Amino acid sequence: MNKAELVEAISTAADLPKVTAARVLDAFTASVTTALQQGNDVSLVGFGTFTVKERAAREGRNPQTGAAIQIAAAKLPGFKPGKGLKDALK
C-alpha cells in the first residue's frame, strides 16, 4: 500500500474528503517525526510503539577493494508492533 492508497482507505473509513485525509496523514507523520527527533517514543496502544534506536560506530569493509572503512554511529527509527496488531495478523 502506498501513500495514495492509504489516503483513500482513511478517506473511506472515516467518511472524509481525500484532501482532509491526506492532511491528517501528513500531520500524523510530522508529529511522529518531531517526537522521535526530540528523543521521545510514540506509543499507540494496541498498534505499536515508534522508538529511536542507536547504532554504534563500527568498522566495515569496502566490498570492491576489501579496505577497512569506519561506519559512523547513527540514530534510526524503530517500530515494535503491539499485541492488537500481532493478533490481527494471525
Protein Blocks (a to p, Z undefined) as FASTA:
>chain_A
ZZklmmmmmmmmnopafklmmmmmmmmmmmmmmmmmnopacddehiaccddddddddddd
dfklopacdddddddddddddfklmmmmZZ
